[in-house]
Amino acid sequence: MLDQPDDIHPLFYGAPKSTEFKKLRKRLVQNVREAVEQYGMVAPVKDGTAPAKWLVCLSGGKDSYTLLAILYELKWRGLLPVELLACNLDQGQPGFPATVLPEFLARMDVPHRIEYQDTYSIVMDKVPAGRTFCALCSRLRRGNLYRIAREEGCSAVVLGHHRDDILETFFMNLFHGGRLATMPPKLVNEEGDLFLYRPLAHVAEADCEKFAQAMNYPIIPCDLCGSQDGLQRQQVKQILDGWERNSPGRRQVMFRALMNARPSHLLDPKLFDFAGLALGQSSSGSPEL
C-alpha cells in the first residue's frame, strides 16, 4: 500500500506510518475483500455493460467511515469494479451537524448525495414513552435509502454493520425472538429489485474504532437511539463483552459458528428431513455430542 498523495485515495491522506496501523489497514482490506468474494457481492462485468453502482450509506459513525474508506481502497487497487455513491440520510435530529459530512465528502473527492427527511419527528410521535426507537427508525431509514438507490440507478444498498453487530443480532433473536437468525452479509429486498450488502461482516468493531480514530475522521454520534438506556442490544453487548474478557477470542469463535451451521444437528424440520431419515442412512455433519 503506497502512501504518496498521487498513489492513494484522499480518504487515506495523512494515514499513520506506524507498523501497527499498516497491519490494521491490511487486515481490514483482507476482511472486506473476503466478504465481498465469499458472498458474491460483485458480478462479473460483461463486455459493453456498465459496472454495478452501489449506494454506500454513511451515518458519520466509525463503522460507516471505515466501510467507505476500505471500499475505496479496494476500488483504488482495482479489486472492486463498481461505482460508489456515498449517501447520508439527515433524519432531522435536533443538533445534527448537517454540514460535517457534505464538507468532508467534497474535500475527499467522494461522489455523494445528502438527503433530508424528517423521520425523527415521526419516530418521536409514534413510539410510546419508554419504548425503543430503533425498529421504527430503521424501517423509515431503510425505506428512504431504497428509494434513493432506485433514483440513482444503484443495484445495491451497502451498510456498515460489522461482525459484532451480526453476533449481537443473533443473540437478540435467540434470547428475545425465539429464532436462529441474524443480519446476512447479502440479501435481496422484499420488492426484489435491490441487493443489500454488509461488506464489514468479517470486521471486528474494535478494528473500525481504531481505524476511524487513527484517521481522525469527523465522528457524528447518534443522539436518537444512543440516548436510550437499557436497550436489548446494549444488554447483549455487555454479555458478549464479559465473555470476551473471560475468554479472549470468544467472539470470533461464535462468529465462525454462524458460518458452520449443521441443519441435521438442529431441530428445524423445514431445514432437514428428520421424518425421512431411515436406518442405513447417515445424517450429515459432525458426530453427535
Buried (B, 14 or more C-beta within 10 A) or exposed (E): EEEEEEEBBEBBEEBBEEEEBBEBBEBBBEBBBBBBEEBEBBEEEEEEEEBBBBBBBBBBBBBBBBBBBBBBBBBBBEBBEBBBBBBBBBBBBEEBEBEBBBEBBEEBEBBBBBBEBEBBEBBBEEBEEEEBBBEBBEEBBBEBBBEBBBEBEBBBBBBBBBBBBBBBBBBBBBEEEEEBEBBEBBEEBEEEEBBBBBBBBBBBBBBBBBBBEBBEBEBBEBEBBEEEEEBBBEBBBEEBEEBBEEEEEBBBEBBEEBEEEEBBBEEEEEEBEEEEEEEEEEBEBEEEE
